[in-house]
Structure formats: structure tokens, C-alpha cells
Amino acid sequence: MTTTQPEQIQVKKTLDQVAWSWMRYSAFLLIPLAWGHIILQDVVVGVHNMDLGYATERMANLGWKIYDILLLGFAFAHGMNGVRQVARDYITNAKSYRTVSYIILVVWFIVTLVGAIALLAINAPLGG
């Protein structure tokens, strides 16, 4: 008795499928980034010990800038994807929803890019 292999079909990925996958992959990185930020800032350093000197020290380090950029990008992506899902409840026309989805994607990209540029442009130490 011989068995036949099922025929594989190529399915074109949609924006929704890519967004769903991105949410899962980025959450894998976002969770430790967010918890690390909370533990460092609120537990290890403590909000009562944060001052201009601490902020200057932190922003002088490229590693912390990259950390903050990743945190901004992943967290904002999750929020914007939530906005996209809410828009799905109110926009019934497929073409309009796709247009709004791409506008949300562009807004996410621009805000994340501006945030990254702002973080990278900070030159510490301040006050010279």
C-alpha cells in the first residue's frame, strides 16, 4: 500500500497574517524589555533616586539608547495593532480598512523613527 503526499498550496500572506505574526514575535522581546525596564527603574534604582545625573549617565550609553528604542518600537507596535483591531470593528469596507491599516503602519513607523532619532541625538553629558 502506498501513501500519497498531500499537495502543498502556496498561500499569499495578508497584512493581517503578518501583523498577527509580528505581535507574537515582538511580544517575545517586549515582555523582557518591559519587565527589565520596570525592575531597573522602579526597584534597583528607585524613582526617588532618579535625577538629571542619572538620566545623563543613562543617555550617554548607546546600549541604553538601543534598549529604549526597542522598547518604544515594540510597545508602540502593540498599541497601534490594538488600534487597528478596534478600527476593524467600525470599518466594514475591506478597501477602507486596508487603507486605514496602512496609515496606522506609516504612523507607527514615523513615530518610532522620530523617537529613535531623538534618543540617538541626545549627547550626554549635559551642561558641558
N, C-alpha and C positions, 0 to 999 in steps of 0.2 A: 504494500500500500504506500503510495507516495503522497506527500503533503505539498500543497502549493503555498507559496508565499503570497500574502495579501499585497495588492498593488498599492504602492505609495503615491499619495497625491500631494502635490505642492500647493500649499495654501498661502496666498499673499497676506502678509501681516498688515493689520489695520492700525491706525493711531491708538485705538482703544487697547489693542493687544500689547503694543509697545509700552503704553502708559502703565498698564497692569504689571508688566514685567519689570519696568523701571521702578515702580513702587516697591516691589518685593526686593529687588537687588539693593536699592538705595536704603531701604529700611535696615538691611543687614549692617550697613555702615552708620546710618543715622542713630540708631539706638546706642551703640557705644560712644559715639561722639557727644550726644546729648547728655548721657549719664556722666561721662568723663568731665564735661563742662560743669555740670551741676556739682559733682563731688569736689572738683578742684576749687571752683569759685566759692561755693557755699560752705563746704566742710573743711577742706585743707587750708585755704587762705582765709575764708570768712569775710562776709561782706563788710564787717566793721573794720577790717584791716586794708581794704582797697582804697587807694588814694592815687593821686596823679603819678607818683613814683612807681607804683605797681603797674599802672597802665602803660607807662613809658617803657618800663622794662619788658613787659609782655609784647608790646608792639615793635620792639627792637629786634625781636626774634622772628625770622622768616618762617620757622616751623609753626609758631602760634598763628601767624597770619594765614598760612595754608589751612591750618585746623579750622580757623574761623570762617574761611571761605567755603570749605567743605560743609561745615555746619549750616551756614547760610543757604548754600545751594540745595542741599538735601532737604532741609526743613521747609524752605520756601517751595520746593517742588511738590512736597507732600500737601502743603496748603493749597497751592494752585490746582493740583489734581482734585482736591476736595471741591474747589470752586467749579471745576469742570463737571464734576458729578452732579452738583446742585443745578448747574445750567442744563444738564440732561433732563432734569425733572420739569423744567419750564420751556425748553425749546424742543418742539416736536418735529420741525422740519429738519431733515438729515443734512441738507446743504448748509443751513444756518448754524446747526450745531457744530459741524465740521469747521466752519469759518470761525466761530467763537472759540473752538478748541485751539485752532492755530493762533488766534490772537492771544489767548492765555499763554500759550507756549512762548510766543515772542515777548510778552510782558515778563514772564519768568526769566527768560534769557537776558533781557535788558537790565532788569533789576539786579540779577545775580552778577552780571558783568560790571555794572556800576559799583556794586558793593565790593567786588573783588578789586577793582581799580582803586577805590577809596582805601581799602585795607592795605594794599601794596604801596600806595603813595605816601602812607604815613612814615615819616622819617623821624625816628627817635634817636637820641634824646631830645626832648622838647626844651625850649627856653635857651639853649645853647649858651 
